[in-house]
C-alpha cells in the first residue's frame, strides 16, 4: 500500500509509530498510530498543512468477521480491529463480510452508534442481494 509503512507490521495499535506520506505533497511524517475514535484530532502535514488522517487513496479493505465460528462478541472485536487497521492506512472504505444472522444485526447496531458519534462517516446496510456484506466509509 502506498503512503504508509509500519515499524512493526503486526502491531496496529495506537501508540506505535507509523511512517505516513502526505498524499498531496509527498512529505514523509513519523506519527504515533492513530485511533479512529480520536478522528477529530487534526494531524496536519508540516509542508502543505493537509489533514494527514483524512487523506484516502480510494481503496477498500475487505475483512470477514463472521465465517470462522466467531461469537457475536468476537466479531465485534474484529470490527474494532478492522476499523483501526483501515484508519491507520490510507483506506477510504471498509467492506465487512458479516453473514446474515446475529453478527450482522450486532454490527449494524454498533455502526449506527459509531456513525452517531462521528467515528464512521457512513455505511450501507447490505440489503438485498448483498445482505452479508456491509460497506463502511471512513474517509
N, C-alpha and C positions, 0 to 999 in steps of 0.2 A: 504494500500500500504506500503510495507516495505521500510525503508530508509528515511522516512520523516515524520514530524509531525508539523502541523500548530499550532501556538499560537492562532489563530482565524480562524477556517475553512472557514468563509465567506469572509475573506479579502485576496484575492490572488493578492495583489497589491505590486509592488516594494516599498521597504521601510519598510514593515513589517518584522517580524523575523521568520525565518524558522529553525527548528532543522533538520539537514541533516546528515545522516550516510554515511561515506565513504564505498562504496561497495567493495573496495579492502581490507581494514584493519579493518573496523568496528568502527572507531573512530567517535564520535558524534561532530558536529560543530554547532554553532549558527551563522547563516548568515542572512543578510538582504535578503528579497525575491528578486531574480534577475529578470531582464527583458531580454527576448530573443533578443531584439535589441542590448543589450550590451554583446552578447555571446562571443565576442573576449576577454573580461576581464577574465584573468586566476585566478580562485579561487582554491588554492591548499590545499590538506589535510595537516594538521600540522604534522602528523605522517609519512605518506608514500609519500607525495608530488604528489599524484594522482590528476588529474584535476576533482574536485567535480562535476562541472556542465556538464561535458562531459560524465559522467558515466550514463549509462542507463541500466534498468533491462530487456529490450526486450519487454516490454508491449506496447499495443496500446490503446490509449484513443479515444473513438468514441463520436463525438458531431454532432448533427443535427442542422444546422443553416438555414434551408430553408423550414421547414414544419409547421410553426406556424404563417403564414401570414406576414413574415418579408419582409420589403423593402430591396432593394439592400444595402443601407447604414446600416441598422440594421444588416443584415447578415455579412457585413464586420466588424462591431463592434464585433459581436460574433466570427468571425475569430480571431480577435486580442485577445479576452478573452481566447479562446481555446488554442491559441499558448502560451500565458503566463501561463496558467494552466499546460499545458504539460511540458513546460520548467522548471517550478518551482518544478515539481516532478521528478521522475526517468523514465518517459515515453520515449520510443525511437521513437515512431511514433504517428501521429495523423491522425485518419480517420475522414474525414468531409463528412457528408451527405449534398449535395448541390442541389440535383434535377438536372433537365436537361435544365434549361432556363437561364434567365438573371443573376440570382445569381451565377450559375456555371461559366458563362463567366467572371463575375467580379472577382470572387475568383481566377480563373485561371490567370487573368491578374495581380492580386495582388501577387500571388505566384511566377509568373515569375519575377516580380520586386524584391521580397524578396530573391529569390534564387540568383539573380544577385548581391545583396548586402551582401550575406553570412548569412542572418538571418535564412533561412531554407536550409538544405543540398540538398534535392531533393524532388520531388513529382511525382506522376503518374497522368495522365490526366483523368483517369477513362473511357477511350474509350471502346467501345463495350458494352458487357452485363452489366458492372458495371459503366455506364456513370454517374449516380447520386452520386457516392461516389469517393472522392479523398483521396489518401494516401500520407501523408507528413512525410518525415524523418527529425527529428530534432536532433538526436544523432546518 
